[in-house]
Amino acid sequence: MKKPNVQKMQAECDAFNAAHPIGAEVFVQLDGVDEPFKTRTRSSAQILSGHTPVIWLENVSGCYLLECVSAVPAQAEAPSSEPARAERQRA
């Protein structure tokens, strides 16, 4: 049996943690469910028992493989209402 590459797994966890602090919104692909489930992280990503990168999530029992978790895309910024406000002031 091939020994897990702990440095590679730790790098995955570190990259995820740098981009997604505890409480960040994420999607998780739950077992047996077609649509991703939107939730929040409740821990940092870590290596479970020296062999698997995982994370704990809100409203999900137990931990989940980090490879099943993805970021929620950032919302596009709402257009500024400054021009409309300036237009009303002139009237």
Order of alpha helices (4+ residues) and beta strands (2+ residues): alpha-beta-beta-beta-beta-beta-beta-alpha
